[in-house]
Amino acid sequence: MLPGLDANEAAWFAAEGRAVRNANAHGAWAPPPEDPGSELRALRAICAAALRELFAVWDGTREPSRALVDHLKVRLEEARG
């Protein structure tokens, strides 16, 4: 539901992103040998899309991550109709 996020990057994140992010954060990540930068490029694109959306919706009155999550929940509900 992040505007500007490539569908392939979103699908990758849904399947593998959290595990890669957690491994990276805890020092256990090893890049895939066939394309060592692929996972970090995908994470960078996802973070960039999330930050762009946060800057568009955050008014400074709420905790930023909560404001973004709530906004994206509304977008998801609207998309489901």
Summary of the structure (lengths in Angstrom):
residues: 81
radius of gyration: 14.4
end to end distance: 13.8
largest distance: 44.6
contacts: 178
relative contact order: 0.15
helix: 69%
strand: 0%
